[in-house]
């Protein structure tokens, strides 16, 4: 089982001609409210990929529909508490090129207590995986308890902040980072080459496998002296919101099913490529039959083959 301690947000999404500039008032030509939060998106993606995932989190009681939607997708939800607090939410701009900008209010996601953690860890077993992001409170304590419980930690440090540098990152077994997050952790410039970023991460976290996602520049896997490269699948994006979460969920579901790293990367890339062609975050995550069909019918044939680099 994989346990995901992550944020559940309500996404307020505005379609705009361009991302708003400082001091500018911009008219949105579309607006909708949907399920979001990196944690919820990643749980949903893993469930749609056929993985077994239990979500840990907190949600305003008035927004119980969000928990119901996760449960309907196959996520185990008894460790999602309904509380008398406002839910987390995000203000998301999506421009005509598919790029996005996000303002996040943590809300109930920042109210996890030691007592609530007791209930979550009570349903774990040694050897389970714990996935965390940087949108909830008590991360240091969660990671300490995960080590004590014998759990394998997968970490996606988004949104990145200096507070991440104070976490016990050496306890992580698997790290998911984009270019900016990798550069921050490795102490390098964001325009450093992927190889330099991977070298820097290997030096900082030598015992942690890394998946480096680079959007249209593909994705890399690194563990010890082994590297794999997965090219991006060429598509025209409509909305990139949630693409990284979709990749992570599908990657972890494939890993849970015992698939090799190369297949995990390909499934993640395929699911993300399908997702960016659909508006929304949770709404854009494809189901496993759609991903399987895309792989079978040659969507990957437009990319060069995976390259293994020692």
Backbone as CSV, one residue per row, in Angstrom:
resi,resn,N_x,N_y,N_z,CA_x,CA_y,CA_z,C_x,C_y,C_z
1,UNK,0.840,-1.202,0.000,0.000,0.000,0.000,0.875,1.252,0.000
2,UNK,0.458,2.261,-0.727,1.092,3.574,-0.655,0.165,4.519,0.094
3,UNK,0.702,5.233,1.061,-0.027,6.236,1.826,0.438,7.606,1.345
4,UNK,-0.487,8.485,1.075,-0.143,9.804,0.540,-0.602,10.874,1.519
5,UNK,0.346,11.513,2.192,0.042,12.629,3.087,0.133,13.901,2.257
6,UNK,-1.031,14.401,1.824,-0.991,15.512,0.890,-2.206,16.414,0.950
7,UNK,-2.024,17.591,0.373,-3.057,18.619,0.390,-4.243,18.253,-0.497
8,UNK,-5.423,18.627,-0.024,-6.640,18.585,-0.830,-7.125,20.029,-0.945
9,UNK,-7.174,20.529,-2.153,-7.575,21.919,-2.374,-8.788,22.006,-3.292
10,UNK,-9.470,23.125,-3.201,-10.443,23.499,-4.210,-9.739,24.441,-5.173
11,UNK,-9.725,24.089,-6.448,-9.055,24.905,-7.461,-10.048,25.871,-8.099
12,UNK,-9.741,27.161,-8.011,-10.504,28.198,-8.710,-9.684,28.566,-9.949
13,UNK,-10.144,28.126,-11.112,-9.350,28.214,-12.336,-9.918,29.292,-13.264
14,UNK,-9.042,30.191,-13.678,-9.409,31.291,-14.577,-8.617,31.151,-15.878
15,UNK,-9.315,31.140,-17.006,-8.652,31.140,-18.313,-8.444,32.581,-18.747
16,UNK,-7.195,32.916,-19.053,-6.836,34.295,-19.380,-5.976,34.311,-20.645
17,UNK,-5.953,35.437,-21.377,-5.126,35.499,-22.586,-3.635,35.417,-22.284
18,UNK,-3.227,35.962,-21.128,-1.845,35.860,-20.665,-1.842,35.944,-19.143
19,UNK,-0.777,35.491,-18.508,-0.692,35.572,-17.060,-0.642,37.036,-16.646
20,UNK,-1.421,37.391,-15.656,-1.596,38.790,-15.293,-0.271,39.422,-14.855
21,UNK,-0.054,40.670,-15.266,1.141,41.416,-14.898,0.887,42.227,-13.632
22,UNK,1.924,42.623,-12.891,1.718,43.465,-11.705,0.961,44.745,-12.052
23,UNK,-0.054,45.044,-11.268,-0.847,46.248,-11.481,-1.899,46.142,-12.569
24,UNK,-1.991,44.988,-13.226,-2.922,44.819,-14.339,-4.228,44.186,-13.865
25,UNK,-5.335,44.661,-14.409,-6.635,44.002,-14.246,-6.963,43.309,-15.559
26,UNK,-7.222,42.015,-15.494,-7.392,41.217,-16.703,-8.724,40.490,-16.653
27,UNK,-9.465,40.508,-17.741,-10.749,39.820,-17.816,-10.518,38.353,-18.160
28,UNK,-11.082,37.454,-17.357,-11.014,36.025,-17.612,-12.161,35.618,-18.532
29,UNK,-11.863,34.747,-19.502,-12.930,34.309,-20.412,-13.512,32.954,-20.023
30,UNK,-13.080,32.404,-18.864,-13.701,31.182,-18.350,-13.338,31.044,-16.879
31,UNK,-14.225,30.390,-16.109,-13.990,30.174,-14.680,-14.687,28.884,-14.264
32,UNK,-13.990,28.105,-13.409,-14.611,26.903,-12.868,-13.940,26.548,-11.551
33,UNK,-14.617,25.721,-10.757,-14.090,25.230,-9.485,-13.964,23.714,-9.578
34,UNK,-12.815,23.196,-9.174,-12.617,21.746,-9.244,-11.748,21.238,-8.115
35,UNK,-11.572,19.937,-8.070,-10.717,19.296,-7.080,-9.266,19.495,-7.461
36,UNK,-8.431,19.822,-6.472,-7.015,20.021,-6.737,-6.184,19.784,-5.488
37,UNK,-5.003,20.348,-5.482,-4.010,20.071,-4.454,-3.083,18.990,-4.965
38,UNK,-1.773,19.187,-4.784,-0.836,18.208,-5.323,-1.083,16.825,-4.733
39,UNK,-1.380,16.770,-3.439,-1.635,15.476,-2.817,-2.829,14.776,-3.422
40,UNK,-3.954,15.498,-3.516,-5.163,14.901,-4.077,-4.947,14.483,-5.524
41,UNK,-4.274,15.329,-6.306,-4.019,14.990,-7.707,-3.184,13.719,-7.828
42,UNK,-2.155,13.600,-6.994,-1.284,12.440,-7.086,-1.995,11.168,-6.624
43,UNK,-2.831,11.284,-5.587,-3.630,10.119,-5.175,-4.590,9.704,-6.278
44,UNK,-5.252,10.687,-6.876,-6.206,10.406,-7.940,-5.516,9.763,-9.139
45,UNK,-4.330,10.299,-9.503,-3.590,9.731,-10.636,-3.172,8.293,-10.345
46,UNK,-2.716,8.037,-9.137,-2.292,6.682,-8.814,-3.472,5.720,-8.839
47,UNK,-4.630,6.150,-8.313,-5.811,5.292,-8.331,-6.265,5.026,-9.763
48,UNK,-6.273,6.052,-10.601,-6.694,5.863,-11.991,-5.714,4.991,-12.759
49,UNK,-4.472,4.940,-12.286,-3.480,4.078,-12.921,-3.553,2.644,-12.416
50,UNK,-4.483,2.383,-11.490,-4.634,1.037,-10.965,-3.816,0.752,-9.731
51,UNK,-3.273,1.801,-9.086,-2.489,1.613,-7.882,-3.349,1.570,-6.631
52,UNK,-2.774,1.070,-5.550,-3.445,1.034,-4.248,-2.911,2.192,-3.403
53,UNK,-3.767,3.152,-3.075,-3.330,4.357,-2.387,-4.350,4.757,-1.327
54,UNK,-3.848,5.121,-0.167,-4.670,5.665,0.920,-4.239,7.112,1.143
55,UNK,-5.202,8.016,1.174,-4.870,9.432,1.331,-5.004,9.859,2.788
56,UNK,-3.993,10.592,3.286,-4.053,11.231,4.594,-4.233,12.722,4.378
57,UNK,-5.247,13.313,5.013,-5.428,14.744,4.831,-6.586,15.297,5.625
58,UNK,-6.842,16.594,5.422,-7.899,17.312,6.130,-8.650,18.178,5.131
59,UNK,-9.962,18.273,5.333,-10.830,18.949,4.386,-11.975,19.613,5.146
60,UNK,-12.332,20.828,4.760,-13.477,21.483,5.363,-14.739,20.648,5.197
61,UNK,-15.527,20.562,6.263,-16.693,19.679,6.260,-17.645,19.981,5.100
62,UNK,-17.747,21.263,4.737,-18.674,21.653,3.682,-18.224,21.170,2.305
63,UNK,-16.989,20.694,2.216,-16.444,20.254,0.930,-16.243,18.743,0.876
64,UNK,-17.115,18.015,1.570,-17.012,16.553,1.601,-17.113,15.933,0.211
65,UNK,-17.682,16.647,-0.742,-17.788,16.133,-2.103,-16.406,15.790,-2.673
66,UNK,-15.363,16.524,-2.232,-14.023,16.263,-2.738,-13.526,14.899,-2.255
67,UNK,-13.814,14.564,-0.993,-13.450,13.247,-0.484,-14.226,12.156,-1.216
68,UNK,-15.499,12.426,-1.482,-16.326,11.455,-2.203,-15.775,11.193,-3.602
69,UNK,-15.272,12.233,-4.233,-14.741,12.067,-5.589,-13.472,11.210,-5.567
70,UNK,-12.628,11.409,-4.575,-11.437,10.576,-4.450,-11.824,9.114,-4.209
71,UNK,-12.798,8.900,-3.331,-13.232,7.538,-3.030,-13.813,6.863,-4.268
72,UNK,-14.587,7.610,-5.042,-15.189,7.038,-6.247,-14.129,6.607,-7.257
73,UNK,-12.962,7.264,-7.217,-11.879,6.913,-8.141,-11.069,5.720,-7.662
74,UNK,-11.310,5.279,-6.415,-10.585,4.123,-5.901,-9.590,4.433,-4.805
75,UNK,-9.535,5.696,-4.342,-8.637,6.071,-3.249,-9.275,5.665,-1.920
76,UNK,-8.494,5.075,-1.019,-8.971,4.783,0.333,-8.954,6.080,1.138
77,UNK,-10.091,6.440,1.760,-10.244,7.800,2.279,-10.572,7.879,3.763
78,UNK,-10.507,6.763,4.516,-10.922,6.863,5.916,-9.978,7.727,6.741
79,UNK,-8.776,8.025,6.234,-7.842,8.893,6.946,-7.888,10.330,6.414
80,UNK,-8.971,10.696,5.723,-9.231,12.097,5.380,-10.250,12.625,6.381
81,UNK,-9.833,13.565,7.223,-10.705,14.108,8.265,-11.504,15.288,7.723
82,UNK,-12.811,15.306,8.039,-13.654,16.463,7.746,-13.676,17.349,8.987
83,UNK,-13.294,18.617,8.831,-13.093,19.506,9.972,-13.874,20.804,9.785
84,UNK,-14.064,21.508,10.909,-14.790,22.781,10.876,-13.824,23.936,10.624
85,UNK,-13.132,23.871,9.514,-12.182,24.887,9.080,-12.328,25.058,7.572
86,UNK,-11.870,26.179,7.031,-11.910,26.308,5.568,-10.923,25.362,4.900
87,UNK,-11.340,24.758,3.819,-10.438,23.904,3.048,-9.344,24.743,2.402
88,UNK,-8.248,24.088,2.072,-7.256,24.763,1.256,-7.823,25.073,-0.125
89,UNK,-7.324,26.128,-0.727,-7.764,26.408,-2.095,-6.654,27.111,-2.868
90,UNK,-6.779,27.092,-4.184,-5.790,27.689,-5.063,-6.483,28.569,-6.091
91,UNK,-5.862,29.716,-6.363,-6.283,30.597,-7.458,-5.337,30.319,-8.617
92,UNK,-5.867,29.801,-9.705,-5.033,29.350,-10.824,-5.370,30.143,-12.083
93,UNK,-4.344,30.764,-12.666,-4.485,31.368,-13.991,-3.925,30.388,-15.024
94,UNK,-4.638,30.194,-16.112,-4.141,29.394,-17.228,-4.243,30.243,-18.485
95,UNK,-3.103,30.472,-19.167,-3.138,31.350,-20.336,-3.390,30.566,-21.618
96,UNK,-3.468,31.285,-22.721,-3.834,30.669,-23.992,-2.751,29.725,-24.526
97,UNK,-1.546,29.790,-23.956,-0.481,28.875,-24.345,-0.421,27.643,-23.442
98,UNK,-1.323,27.591,-22.450,-1.363,26.445,-21.551,-0.508,26.587,-20.312
99,UNK,0.224,27.707,-20.166,1.029,27.922,-18.966,0.124,28.366,-17.814
100,UNK,0.616,28.179,-16.571,-0.217,28.532,-15.420,0.580,29.270,-14.355
101,UNK,-0.139,29.979,-13.503,0.416,30.630,-12.317,-0.581,30.403,-11.191
102,UNK,-0.079,30.110,-9.977,-0.937,29.628,-8.896,-0.652,30.376,-7.605
103,UNK,-1.725,30.817,-6.936,-1.655,31.351,-5.578,-2.358,30.349,-4.667
104,UNK,-1.675,29.923,-3.596,-2.172,28.845,-2.761,-2.492,29.326,-1.354
105,UNK,-3.692,28.957,-0.834,-4.067,29.171,0.568,-4.132,27.807,1.243
106,UNK,-3.281,27.530,2.252,-3.203,26.172,2.808,-4.471,25.715,3.525
107,UNK,-5.126,26.597,4.304,-6.340,26.222,5.016,-6.154,24.995,5.876
108,UNK,-7.105,24.064,5.807,-7.117,22.876,6.659,-5.898,21.985,6.449
109,UNK,-5.216,22.135,5.329,-4.040,21.313,5.071,-2.913,21.549,6.079
110,UNK,-2.967,22.673,6.785,-1.915,22.996,7.748,-2.351,22.763,9.185
111,UNK,-3.311,21.876,9.403,-3.809,21.629,10.757,-3.571,20.224,11.271
112,UNK,-2.659,19.479,10.670,-2.416,18.104,11.111,-1.776,18.094,12.498
113,UNK,-2.347,17.310,13.422,-1.860,17.215,14.796,-1.208,15.853,15.042
114,UNK,-0.518,15.730,16.173,0.104,14.454,16.533,-0.956,13.371,16.700
115,UNK,-2.085,13.737,17.292,-3.157,12.761,17.479,-3.689,12.264,16.136
116,UNK,-3.849,13.179,15.185,-4.319,12.779,13.858,-3.295,11.880,13.168
117,UNK,-2.005,12.171,13.367,-0.968,11.325,12.787,-0.990,9.923,13.385
118,UNK,-1.328,9.827,14.672,-1.441,8.503,15.298,-2.417,7.627,14.522
119,UNK,-3.559,8.210,14.151,-4.577,7.453,13.425,-4.081,7.046,12.037
120,UNK,-3.298,7.905,11.409,-2.781,7.590,10.076,-1.734,6.486,10.131
121,UNK,-0.776,6.619,11.042,0.290,5.619,11.111,-0.221,4.276,11.628
122,UNK,-1.368,4.286,12.304,-1.929,3.034,12.818,-2.333,2.077,11.697
123,UNK,-2.556,2.587,10.493,-2.996,1.731,9.391,-1.852,1.392,8.436
124,UNK,-0.607,1.691,8.818,0.538,1.378,7.963,1.146,0.031,8.350
125,UNK,1.911,-0.527,7.440,2.682,-1.745,7.700,4.123,-1.505,7.265
126,UNK,5.049,-2.122,7.958,6.457,-1.982,7.600,6.659,-2.349,6.133
127,UNK,7.409,-1.504,5.427,7.659,-1.727,4.007,6.713,-0.993,3.086
128,UNK,5.616,-0.417,3.628,4.732,0.424,2.816,5.493,1.670,2.347
129,UNK,4.932,2.314,1.329,5.470,3.592,0.860,4.650,4.747,1.435
130,UNK,5.333,5.850,1.732,4.678,7.095,2.123,5.105,8.181,1.155
131,UNK,4.146,8.783,0.488,4.387,9.882,-0.449,4.020,11.193,0.227
132,UNK,4.902,12.177,0.156,4.606,13.496,0.730,5.004,14.586,-0.261
133,UNK,4.342,15.732,-0.131,4.688,16.933,-0.873,4.968,18.045,0.146
134,UNK,5.102,19.276,-0.301,5.412,20.378,0.612,4.226,21.326,0.771
135,UNK,3.006,20.776,0.837,1.815,21.608,0.979,1.117,21.426,2.322
136,UNK,1.632,20.544,3.184,1.019,20.302,4.492,2.010,20.618,5.602
137,UNK,1.498,20.754,6.821,2.366,21.004,7.967,2.921,19.692,8.520
138,UNK,3.797,19.809,9.508,4.323,18.677,10.276,5.155,17.708,9.441
139,UNK,5.759,18.168,8.356,6.499,17.254,7.488,7.695,16.635,8.203
140,UNK,8.409,17.427,8.995,9.570,16.888,9.706,9.141,15.734,10.610
141,UNK,8.057,15.942,11.360,7.570,14.906,12.263,7.069,13.683,11.490
142,UNK,6.388,13.916,10.389,5.888,12.807,9.565,7.043,11.955,9.049
143,UNK,8.111,12.603,8.602,9.251,11.858,8.075,9.950,11.077,9.189
144,UNK,10.078,11.674,10.365,10.674,10.958,11.494,9.863,9.714,11.845
145,UNK,8.553,9.881,11.917,7.699,8.755,12.276,7.707,7.685,11.175
146,UNK,7.805,8.117,9.936,7.851,7.153,8.831,9.094,6.267,8.934
147,UNK,10.220,6.873,9.283,11.451,6.102,9.460,11.276,5.096,10.595
148,UNK,10.708,5.557,11.713,10.500,4.669,12.863,9.561,3.510,12.518
149,UNK,8.594,3.768,11.614,7.617,2.748,11.235,8.115,1.833,10.123
150,UNK,9.314,2.100,9.600,9.863,1.257,8.541,9.230,1.502,7.188
151,UNK,8.769,2.735,6.940,8.154,3.065,5.656,9.202,3.593,4.682
152,UNK,8.948,3.398,3.401,9.771,3.972,2.340,9.196,5.331,1.955
153,UNK,10.015,6.372,1.981,9.528,7.729,1.750,9.814,8.161,0.318
154,UNK,8.761,8.601,-0.383,8.884,9.278,-1.675,8.498,10.728,-1.454
155,UNK,9.316,11.661,-1.923,9.117,13.075,-1.625,9.090,13.891,-2.905
156,UNK,8.077,14.729,-3.021,7.955,15.711,-4.098,7.945,17.097,-3.439
157,UNK,9.086,17.788,-3.346,9.183,19.025,-2.564,8.590,20.235,-3.271
158,UNK,7.322,20.158,-3.569,6.635,21.244,-4.262,5.428,21.686,-3.432
159,UNK,5.238,23.001,-3.285,6.103,24.084,-3.775,7.396,24.176,-2.974
160,UNK,8.497,24.396,-3.679,9.817,24.408,-3.055,9.979,25.634,-2.169
161,UNK,10.666,25.451,-1.035,10.970,26.553,-0.127,12.223,26.209,0.654
162,UNK,12.802,27.202,1.325,13.996,26.949,2.128,13.729,25.954,3.247
163,UNK,12.460,25.877,3.705,12.126,24.951,4.792,12.421,23.509,4.402
164,UNK,12.352,23.203,3.120,12.643,21.842,2.657,14.073,21.450,2.999
165,UNK,14.991,22.414,2.966,16.398,22.121,3.209,16.649,21.670,4.641
166,UNK,15.721,21.975,5.554,15.869,21.581,6.957,15.221,20.232,7.258
167,UNK,14.564,19.615,6.290,13.930,18.319,6.499,14.972,17.202,6.452
168,UNK,14.704,16.055,7.064,15.639,14.922,7.022,15.602,14.219,5.667
169,UNK,16.116,14.896,4.645,16.011,14.396,3.278,16.764,13.089,3.075
170,UNK,17.760,12.841,3.916,18.498,11.589,3.798,17.650,10.364,4.056
171,UNK,16.460,10.551,4.651,15.556,9.433,4.907,14.766,9.025,3.671
172,UNK,14.807,9.833,2.613,13.997,9.573,1.424,14.610,8.452,0.585
173,UNK,13.741,7.618,0.032,14.161,6.577,-0.908,14.021,7.029,-2.354
174,UNK,13.077,7.958,-2.606,12.779,8.389,-3.971,12.380,9.854,-3.946
175,UNK,12.973,10.628,-4.849,12.734,12.067,-4.923,12.199,12.413,-6.304
176,UNK,11.088,13.159,-6.356,10.552,13.682,-7.612,10.758,15.197,-7.624
177,UNK,11.511,15.709,-8.591,11.793,17.146,-8.649,11.708,17.643,-10.088
178,UNK,11.312,18.906,-10.239,11.427,19.561,-11.534,12.746,20.330,-11.571
179,UNK,12.982,21.063,-12.632,14.270,21.747,-12.804,14.557,22.723,-11.661
180,UNK,13.578,23.575,-11.331,13.798,24.563,-10.290,14.041,23.939,-8.931
181,UNK,13.277,22.905,-8.611,13.440,22.225,-7.322,14.791,21.523,-7.240
182,UNK,15.217,20.905,-8.335,16.513,20.233,-8.357,17.641,21.235,-8.157
183,UNK,17.550,22.378,-8.847,18.589,23.392,-8.720,18.667,23.922,-7.290
184,UNK,17.502,24.156,-6.675,17.465,24.653,-5.300,18.130,23.658,-4.348
185,UNK,17.787,22.390,-4.484,18.351,21.375,-3.600,19.842,21.179,-3.834
186,UNK,20.264,21.256,-5.092,21.662,21.004,-5.429,22.534,22.241,-5.295
187,UNK,21.927,23.422,-5.068,22.688,24.657,-4.966,23.258,25.111,-6.289
188,UNK,22.514,24.880,-7.390,22.970,25.231,-8.727,22.019,26.229,-9.372
189,UNK,22.444,26.821,-10.474,21.573,27.703,-11.238,20.497,26.887,-11.944
190,UNK,19.323,27.492,-12.128,18.216,26.782,-12.753,18.493,26.423,-14.204
191,UNK,19.455,27.126,-14.848,19.770,26.812,-16.248,20.893,25.784,-16.377
192,UNK,21.261,25.160,-15.260,22.273,24.098,-15.321,21.749,22.933,-16.153
193,UNK,22.643,22.185,-16.744,22.237,21.054,-17.564,21.612,19.969,-16.702
194,UNK,20.770,19.119,-17.292,20.213,18.001,-16.520,21.291,17.130,-15.885
195,UNK,22.370,16.898,-16.611,23.454,16.080,-16.067,24.070,16.723,-14.839
196,UNK,24.250,18.052,-14.882,24.813,18.750,-13.729,23.855,18.711,-12.543
197,UNK,22.568,18.849,-12.812,21.580,18.772,-11.731,21.583,17.389,-11.093
198,UNK,21.646,16.360,-11.921,21.677,14.998,-11.389,22.950,14.735,-10.601
199,UNK,24.070,15.260,-11.090,25.327,15.117,-10.358,25.220,15.785,-8.985
200,UNK,24.636,16.995,-8.963,24.501,17.717,-7.707,23.589,17.012,-6.723
201,UNK,22.497,16.446,-7.215,21.576,15.721,-6.336,22.209,14.434,-5.820
202,UNK,22.981,13.768,-6.670,23.651,12.545,-6.235,24.665,12.835,-5.140
203,UNK,25.304,13.985,-5.230,26.274,14.362,-4.201,25.580,14.700,-2.890
204,UNK,24.434,15.391,-2.985,23.717,15.787,-1.773,22.976,14.618,-1.137
205,UNK,22.346,13.767,-1.976,21.532,12.657,-1.471,21.981,11.357,-2.143
206,UNK,23.126,10.831,-1.769,23.698,9.684,-2.492,22.891,8.405,-2.380
207,UNK,22.053,8.282,-1.362,21.293,7.051,-1.161,19.846,7.150,-1.638
208,UNK,19.519,8.225,-2.343,18.137,8.472,-2.769,18.051,8.445,-4.289
209,UNK,17.158,7.623,-4.824,16.890,7.648,-6.264,16.147,8.931,-6.616
210,UNK,16.370,9.434,-7.822,15.785,10.703,-8.240,15.093,10.566,-9.583
211,UNK,13.906,11.165,-9.686,13.238,11.350,-10.969,13.177,12.848,-11.226
212,UNK,13.847,13.299,-12.268,13.912,14.712,-12.635,13.003,14.939,-13.837
213,UNK,11.930,15.713,-13.641,10.978,15.981,-14.722,11.249,17.354,-15.313
214,UNK,11.314,17.420,-16.645,11.710,18.643,-17.341,10.682,19.092,-18.373
215,UNK,9.432,18.705,-18.204,8.385,19.139,-19.127,8.669,18.675,-20.547
216,UNK,8.737,19.624,-21.459,8.940,19.289,-22.868,10.343,18.761,-23.153
217,UNK,11.240,18.824,-22.155,12.592,18.284,-22.323,12.725,16.879,-21.754
218,UNK,11.610,16.253,-21.396,11.636,14.864,-20.973,11.847,14.681,-19.483
219,UNK,12.285,13.494,-19.105,12.481,13.150,-17.692,13.670,12.212,-17.557
220,UNK,14.333,12.288,-16.406,15.500,11.461,-16.107,15.250,10.674,-14.822
221,UNK,15.834,9.496,-14.767,15.893,8.705,-13.533,17.354,8.487,-13.191
222,UNK,17.661,8.585,-11.910,19.022,8.348,-11.453,19.004,7.562,-10.145
223,UNK,19.822,6.520,-10.060,20.043,5.786,-8.820,21.433,5.183,-8.893
224,UNK,22.257,5.491,-7.884,23.655,5.055,-7.891,24.313,5.533,-9.190
225,UNK,24.857,4.637,-9.994,25.543,5.043,-11.225,24.677,4.859,-12.465
226,UNK,23.392,4.557,-12.272,22.500,4.265,-13.399,21.629,5.480,-13.706
227,UNK,21.533,5.823,-14.984,20.641,6.882,-15.427,19.814,6.392,-16.620
228,UNK,18.553,6.797,-16.647,17.675,6.542,-17.782,17.066,7.867,-18.209
229,UNK,16.916,8.046,-19.512,16.274,9.251,-20.048,15.002,8.876,-20.783
230,UNK,13.917,9.582,-20.479,12.645,9.398,-21.176,12.313,10.684,-21.934
231,UNK,12.303,10.654,-23.266,11.939,11.857,-24.017,10.486,12.250,-23.748
232,UNK,10.223,13.542,-23.847,8.844,14.005,-23.771,8.088,13.558,-25.014
233,UNK,6.791,13.390,-24.873,5.948,13.019,-26.002,5.409,14.298,-26.634
234,UNK,5.661,14.537,-27.906,5.303,15.824,-28.511,3.794,15.986,-28.701
235,UNK,3.213,16.870,-27.914,1.800,17.203,-28.024,1.665,18.720,-27.903
236,UNK,0.534,19.242,-28.298,0.243,20.664,-28.122,-0.552,20.837,-26.841
237,UNK,0.031,21.471,-25.802,-0.651,21.538,-24.510,-1.793,22.546,-24.512
238,UNK,-2.878,22.169,-23.860,-3.976,23.090,-23.605,-3.865,23.667,-22.200
239,UNK,-3.444,22.839,-21.240,-3.365,23.248,-19.837,-2.376,22.320,-19.142
240,UNK,-1.263,22.871,-18.650,-0.231,22.053,-18.017,-0.469,21.825,-16.526
241,UNK,-1.552,22.388,-15.963,-1.838,22.203,-14.545,-1.997,20.723,-14.223
242,UNK,-1.257,20.246,-13.232,-1.383,18.858,-12.800,-0.584,17.854,-13.599
243,UNK,0.184,18.306,-14.590,0.935,17.353,-15.420,1.962,16.595,-14.591
244,UNK,2.685,17.310,-13.738,3.676,16.641,-12.898,3.043,15.663,-11.931
245,UNK,1.878,16.016,-11.387,1.176,15.121,-10.460,0.718,13.850,-11.172
246,UNK,0.255,14.014,-12.404,-0.160,12.855,-13.193,1.019,11.926,-13.439
247,UNK,2.154,12.504,-13.796,3.372,11.708,-14.013,3.720,10.920,-12.753
248,UNK,3.725,11.592,-11.610,4.128,10.949,-10.358,3.172,9.804,-10.004
249,UNK,1.870,10.045,-10.108,0.903,9.003,-9.772,1.057,7.776,-10.637
250,UNK,1.229,7.989,-11.942,1.387,6.843,-12.844,2.725,6.149,-12.635
251,UNK,3.771,6.902,-12.374,5.074,6.301,-12.108,4.986,5.389,-10.882
252,UNK,4.386,5.895,-9.799,4.334,5.115,-8.559,3.427,3.899,-8.686
253,UNK,2.346,4.012,-9.445,1.486,2.848,-9.653,2.234,1.764,-10.419
254,UNK,3.003,2.163,-11.424,3.796,1.191,-12.186,4.860,0.562,-11.302
255,UNK,5.491,1.374,-10.440,6.486,0.851,-9.513,5.854,-0.148,-8.547
256,UNK,4.647,0.191,-8.072,3.935,-0.701,-7.157,3.626,-2.039,-7.812
257,UNK,3.393,-2.035,-9.108,3.101,-3.257,-9.848,4.363,-4.004,-10.271
258,UNK,5.530,-3.521,-9.821,6.771,-4.228,-10.095,7.342,-4.000,-11.477
259,UNK,6.909,-2.960,-12.160,7.423,-2.692,-13.500,8.821,-2.071,-13.422
260,UNK,9.660,-2.287,-14.442,10.999,-1.694,-14.443,10.927,-0.175,-14.572
261,UNK,12.015,0.482,-14.191,12.056,1.950,-14.190,11.719,2.525,-15.559
262,UNK,12.246,1.931,-16.615,11.993,2.455,-17.962,10.495,2.489,-18.258
263,UNK,9.778,1.450,-17.844,8.332,1.402,-18.063,7.617,2.416,-17.176
264,UNK,8.091,2.582,-15.942,7.506,3.599,-15.054,7.605,4.984,-15.689
265,UNK,8.774,5.300,-16.254,8.977,6.595,-16.897,8.057,6.759,-18.109
266,UNK,7.953,5.720,-18.924,7.134,5.809,-20.137,5.654,5.981,-19.804
267,UNK,5.192,5.255,-18.803,3.787,5.386,-18.417,3.510,6.768,-17.840
268,UNK,4.426,7.265,-17.021,4.253,8.611,-16.490,4.231,9.656,-17.584
269,UNK,5.150,9.540,-18.540,5.224,10.505,-19.633,3.985,10.445,-20.520
270,UNK,3.506,9.238,-20.804,2.314,9.089,-21.637,1.090,9.699,-20.958
271,UNK,0.920,9.398,-19.670,-0.231,9.935,-18.936,-0.171,11.455,-18.879
272,UNK,1.023,12.013,-18.638,1.161,13.466,-18.581,0.866,14.102,-19.939
273,UNK,1.345,13.474,-21.017,1.102,14.011,-22.361,-0.385,14.017,-22.693
274,UNK,-1.095,12.982,-22.278,-2.544,12.960,-22.479,-3.221,14.029,-21.625
275,UNK,-2.748,14.200,-20.391,-3.385,15.130,-19.470,-3.292,16.580,-19.883
276,UNK,-2.154,16.997,-20.460,-1.993,18.414,-20.803,-2.863,18.815,-21.984
277,UNK,-3.495,17.859,-22.635,-4.392,18.179,-23.744,-5.838,18.385,-23.282
278,UNK,-6.041,18.320,-21.954,-7.370,18.488,-21.359,-7.289,19.587,-20.306
279,UNK,-8.271,20.462,-20.255,-8.278,21.545,-19.274,-8.527,21.002,-17.874
280,UNK,-7.870,21.625,-16.887,-8.092,21.253,-15.496,-6.966,20.412,-14.938
281,UNK,-7.032,20.188,-13.625,-6.026,19.369,-12.942,-6.570,17.961,-12.760
282,UNK,-7.424,17.760,-11.756,-7.997,16.436,-11.525,-8.763,15.945,-12.755
283,UNK,-9.444,16.875,-13.423,-10.264,16.492,-14.579,-9.425,15.975,-15.750
284,UNK,-8.151,16.340,-15.782,-7.319,15.999,-16.933,-6.584,14.667,-16.779
285,UNK,-6.636,14.070,-15.597,-5.864,12.841,-15.355,-6.535,11.677,-16.081
286,UNK,-5.850,11.031,-17.005,-6.482,9.947,-17.774,-6.598,8.663,-16.954
287,UNK,-7.501,7.781,-17.357,-7.576,6.479,-16.702,-6.597,5.523,-17.376
288,UNK,-6.370,4.395,-16.719,-5.314,3.493,-17.188,-5.616,2.892,-18.556
289,UNK,-6.893,2.690,-18.884,-7.207,2.121,-20.196,-6.845,3.102,-21.310
290,UNK,-7.025,4.391,-21.061,-6.664,5.409,-22.050,-5.156,5.441,-22.256
291,UNK,-4.405,5.336,-21.168,-2.943,5.331,-21.267,-2.465,4.072,-21.971
292,UNK,-3.025,2.929,-21.606,-2.640,1.677,-22.271,-2.917,1.745,-23.770
293,UNK,-4.067,2.296,-24.138,-4.417,2.400,-25.552,-3.447,3.333,-26.288
294,UNK,-3.082,4.446,-25.636,-2.155,5.390,-26.254,-0.791,4.752,-26.483
295,UNK,-0.339,3.943,-25.524,0.941,3.268,-25.695,0.851,2.191,-26.773
296,UNK,-0.247,1.456,-26.792,-0.422,0.374,-27.765,-0.548,0.901,-29.188
297,UNK,-1.208,2.036,-29.340,-1.498,2.553,-30.682,-0.406,3.448,-31.240
298,UNK,0.728,3.518,-30.540,1.883,4.165,-31.149,2.143,5.592,-30.766
299,UNK,1.534,6.090,-29.681,1.820,7.456,-29.264,3.297,7.622,-28.968
300,UNK,3.926,6.583,-28.414,5.347,6.663,-28.085,6.242,6.526,-29.311
301,UNK,5.695,6.064,-30.418,6.527,5.842,-31.596,7.060,7.146,-32.168
302,UNK,6.427,8.277,-31.813,6.891,9.556,-32.326,8.108,10.046,-31.565
303,UNK,8.509,9.361,-30.503,9.672,9.728,-29.710,10.811,8.765,-29.991
304,UNK,12.010,9.233,-29.855,13.134,8.317,-29.932,13.134,7.415,-28.694
305,UNK,13.799,6.304,-28.798,13.763,5.314,-27.735,14.483,5.818,-26.497
306,UNK,14.129,5.220,-25.371,14.789,5.490,-24.109,16.290,5.263,-24.249
307,UNK,17.060,6.183,-23.682,18.515,6.052,-23.715,19.019,5.744,-22.306
308,UNK,19.797,4.698,-22.171,20.394,4.346,-20.888,21.801,4.917,-20.841
309,UNK,22.100,5.648,-19.788,23.420,6.250,-19.666,24.048,5.768,-18.363
310,UNK,25.186,5.105,-18.448,25.829,4.602,-17.229,26.394,5.759,-16.414
